């Protein structure tokens, strides 16, 4: 089965926006460049940037749905991240500078629910992105599975709510789940497909408004008996990936 890459996305600050790319060069054993470089630790978090820690340590769309409406743009040369939201003025800042972190925390505060632990600080772990997996993962997404969820839920859904990295169309829903334990070539790169992605409540929120508008988890459970969408893969051979590049199982 072959397909073509249709979209490439990175999420520079975990749970705080996404950015479309035309191409990306990945390296073996590493996360996608510019993806989940930083994460926002909350007040009850143990994250200090010394090592990878689980998603439970971070401010996320599952608990703060309004975050889902953030878009981002990362200027790697300048080290600056720009965030936009329909209810907030744009913010450009350096996530590694304490004074800029303070500006970000003030900017983000109106988007957070009052009954949750507030955001405390931004962390990064040198050499890898803060993905939801202990291994450095890149998320592969199938448009056919997305269409199946749309049909079951009864209305259009923005695919941005899945926060995936590389999109393609296999023309068969859930065909990607059969890739577990196999290798897939995308452009010049080769991935080992390792896990299905178990989804959280963040997917219920609209990436346009930040309001919960679709019961994605119930739809998945009722129709397919699981709450999975897309697969986690690890780069085993690096290389460049571009829009329209071929996707094929090896």
C-alpha positions as CSV (number, residue, x, y, z in Angstrom):
1,X,0.0,0.0,0.0
2,X,1.4,3.4,-1.0
3,X,0.2,6.9,-0.3
4,X,1.6,10.5,-0.4
5,X,2.4,12.9,2.3
6,X,-0.3,15.6,2.4
7,X,0.6,17.6,5.5
8,X,3.5,18.0,7.9
9,X,3.0,19.7,11.3
10,X,5.2,20.5,14.2
11,X,4.1,21.8,17.6
12,X,7.1,23.8,19.1
13,X,5.5,24.4,22.5
14,X,3.7,21.3,23.7
15,X,-0.1,21.8,23.7
16,X,0.3,25.4,22.6
17,X,-0.2,25.6,18.9
18,X,1.0,24.0,15.7
19,X,2.8,25.1,12.5
20,X,2.6,23.7,9.0
21,X,5.8,22.8,7.1
22,X,6.5,22.0,3.5
23,X,9.4,19.7,4.3
24,X,11.4,18.5,7.3
25,X,14.6,16.5,7.7
26,X,14.5,13.9,10.5
27,X,17.3,12.0,12.2
28,X,17.4,8.5,13.5
29,X,16.4,8.2,17.2
30,X,15.3,11.8,17.4
31,X,12.0,13.6,17.5
32,X,10.9,15.9,14.6
33,X,13.0,19.1,14.6
34,X,11.1,21.9,16.2
35,X,8.4,19.6,17.6
36,X,7.5,19.7,21.3
37,X,10.9,21.5,22.0
38,X,9.3,23.0,25.1
39,X,6.5,22.1,27.4
40,X,4.7,24.2,30.1
41,X,5.0,22.7,33.5
42,X,2.2,23.3,36.0
43,X,2.4,24.1,39.7
44,X,2.2,20.4,40.8
45,X,4.7,19.2,38.2
46,X,8.1,17.5,38.9
47,X,9.5,18.6,35.5
48,X,12.8,20.5,35.8
49,X,14.2,19.9,32.3
50,X,16.8,17.3,33.4
51,X,15.0,14.4,31.8
52,X,11.9,13.4,29.9
53,X,8.8,13.2,32.1
54,X,5.2,12.2,31.3
55,X,2.4,14.4,29.9
56,X,0.8,14.6,33.4
57,X,3.4,17.2,34.4
58,X,2.3,19.7,31.8
59,X,-0.5,22.2,31.0
60,X,-2.5,20.5,28.2
61,X,-5.6,20.9,26.1
62,X,-7.2,17.9,27.9
63,X,-7.6,20.1,31.0
64,X,-7.5,23.5,29.3
65,X,-9.5,23.2,26.0
66,X,-9.0,26.9,25.0
67,X,-5.3,26.1,24.4
68,X,-6.4,24.1,21.4
69,X,-7.1,27.3,19.4
70,X,-3.5,28.5,19.6
71,X,-1.4,28.6,16.4
72,X,2.4,29.0,16.5
73,X,5.3,30.0,14.4
74,X,8.9,29.2,15.4
75,X,11.8,31.2,14.1
76,X,14.6,28.8,14.7
77,X,17.4,31.2,13.7
78,X,16.2,33.9,16.1
79,X,15.0,31.4,18.8
80,X,11.7,33.2,18.9
81,X,8.2,31.6,19.1
82,X,5.1,33.5,18.1
83,X,1.7,32.4,19.4
84,X,-1.7,33.6,18.2
85,X,-5.2,32.9,19.6
86,X,-8.6,34.3,18.6
87,X,-9.1,35.7,22.1
88,X,-5.6,37.0,22.8
89,X,-3.1,39.5,21.2
90,X,-0.2,37.9,19.4
91,X,2.9,37.1,21.5
92,X,6.5,36.7,20.3
93,X,9.0,35.5,22.9
94,X,12.1,33.4,23.6
95,X,10.9,30.4,25.7
96,X,14.4,29.9,27.1
97,X,14.6,33.4,28.7
98,X,13.1,33.7,32.2
99,X,11.8,37.2,31.6
100,X,10.1,36.0,28.4
101,X,8.6,33.0,30.2
102,X,7.0,35.4,32.7
103,X,5.4,37.3,29.7
104,X,4.1,34.0,28.3
105,X,2.6,32.9,31.6
106,X,0.7,36.2,31.8
107,X,-0.5,35.8,28.2
108,X,-1.6,32.3,28.8
109,X,-3.4,32.8,32.1
110,X,-6.8,33.9,30.7
111,X,-6.9,30.7,28.6
112,X,-6.7,28.4,31.7
113,X,-9.6,27.1,33.8
114,X,-9.5,28.5,37.4
115,X,-10.0,25.1,39.0
116,X,-6.8,23.6,37.7
117,X,-3.2,23.9,38.8
118,X,-1.8,27.0,37.1
119,X,1.2,27.0,34.8
120,X,4.5,27.5,36.5
121,X,7.5,27.4,34.1
122,X,8.6,26.2,30.7
123,X,11.0,23.3,30.4
124,X,13.0,21.7,27.6
125,X,15.2,18.6,27.6
126,X,18.3,19.0,25.4
127,X,18.4,16.6,22.5
128,X,14.7,15.6,22.4
129,X,11.2,16.9,22.2
130,X,8.7,16.4,25.0
131,X,6.5,13.8,23.2
132,X,3.9,11.8,25.1
133,X,6.1,8.6,24.7
134,X,9.3,7.8,26.6
135,X,10.9,7.1,23.2
136,X,11.3,10.0,20.7
137,X,8.2,9.6,18.7
138,X,6.7,11.1,15.5
139,X,2.9,10.7,15.0
140,X,1.7,9.3,11.7
141,X,-1.9,10.0,10.7
142,X,-4.3,8.6,8.1
143,X,-7.0,10.8,6.5
144,X,-9.2,7.7,5.9
145,X,-9.4,7.2,9.6
146,X,-10.2,10.9,10.1
147,X,-13.0,10.7,7.6
148,X,-14.4,7.6,9.4
149,X,-14.6,9.6,12.6
150,X,-16.2,12.5,10.9
151,X,-18.9,10.2,9.4
152,X,-19.6,8.6,12.7
153,X,-19.8,11.9,14.6
154,X,-22.1,13.4,11.9
155,X,-20.2,16.6,11.1
156,X,-16.9,18.0,9.8
157,X,-13.9,18.0,12.1
158,X,-10.7,19.8,11.8
159,X,-7.8,17.4,11.6
160,X,-5.7,19.8,13.7
161,X,-7.4,18.5,16.8
162,X,-5.4,15.2,16.5
163,X,-2.0,17.1,16.8
164,X,-0.3,14.7,14.4
165,X,3.0,15.3,12.6
166,X,2.8,13.5,9.2
167,X,-0.5,13.0,7.3
168,X,-1.3,10.8,4.3
169,X,-4.3,9.0,2.9
170,X,-4.4,5.2,2.9
171,X,-8.0,5.1,1.6
172,X,-8.8,2.5,4.3
173,X,-9.7,3.5,7.9
174,X,-7.4,2.2,10.6
175,X,-5.0,0.6,8.0
176,X,-2.2,2.3,9.9
177,X,-3.0,0.1,13.0
178,X,-1.8,-2.9,11.0
179,X,1.7,-1.3,10.8
180,X,2.7,-2.0,14.4
181,X,6.0,-3.8,14.4
182,X,6.7,-2.9,10.8
183,X,8.9,-0.3,9.1
184,X,7.5,2.4,6.8
185,X,9.4,4.6,4.4
186,X,8.3,8.2,4.1
187,X,10.4,10.2,1.6
188,X,14.0,9.5,2.4
189,X,13.3,8.5,6.0
190,X,12.4,5.1,7.5
191,X,10.2,4.7,10.6
192,X,9.6,1.8,13.0
193,X,5.9,1.9,13.9
194,X,5.7,1.2,17.7
195,X,2.4,2.1,19.3
196,X,-1.2,3.2,18.6
197,X,-1.9,6.6,20.0
198,X,-4.5,6.5,22.8
199,X,-6.4,9.8,22.7
200,X,-7.4,12.2,25.4
201,X,-10.1,14.9,25.9
202,X,-8.0,17.5,24.1
203,X,-9.4,16.1,20.8
204,X,-12.9,17.2,21.8
205,X,-12.0,20.9,21.5
206,X,-12.2,22.9,18.3
207,X,-8.8,24.2,17.0
208,X,-10.7,27.2,15.7
209,X,-12.5,28.3,18.9
210,X,-11.0,26.3,21.8
211,X,-14.5,25.2,22.8
212,X,-15.4,21.5,23.2
213,X,-17.7,20.7,20.3
214,X,-17.3,17.0,19.5
215,X,-17.3,13.9,21.7
216,X,-14.4,12.2,19.9
217,X,-13.6,9.8,22.7
218,X,-17.2,8.4,22.9
219,X,-17.4,8.2,19.1
220,X,-14.2,6.2,18.9
221,X,-15.3,3.9,21.8
222,X,-18.8,3.3,20.6
223,X,-17.9,2.7,16.9
224,X,-14.6,0.9,17.1
225,X,-14.1,-0.2,20.7
226,X,-11.1,1.9,21.4
227,X,-10.0,5.5,21.8
228,X,-7.0,5.3,19.5
229,X,-6.2,7.5,16.5
230,X,-2.9,7.4,14.5
231,X,0.3,5.7,15.4
232,X,3.6,6.6,17.1
233,X,6.7,5.8,15.1
234,X,10.4,6.2,15.7
235,X,12.9,7.2,13.1
236,X,15.4,4.4,12.3
237,X,16.9,6.0,9.2
238,X,17.0,9.8,8.8
239,X,16.3,11.8,5.7
240,X,14.2,14.6,4.2
241,X,10.4,14.4,4.0
242,X,8.4,16.7,1.7
243,X,4.8,17.2,0.8
244,X,3.8,14.6,-2.0
245,X,6.6,12.2,-1.0
246,X,5.7,8.5,-1.1
247,X,4.6,6.6,2.0
248,X,5.1,2.8,1.8
249,X,5.3,-0.2,4.0
250,X,8.7,-2.0,3.7
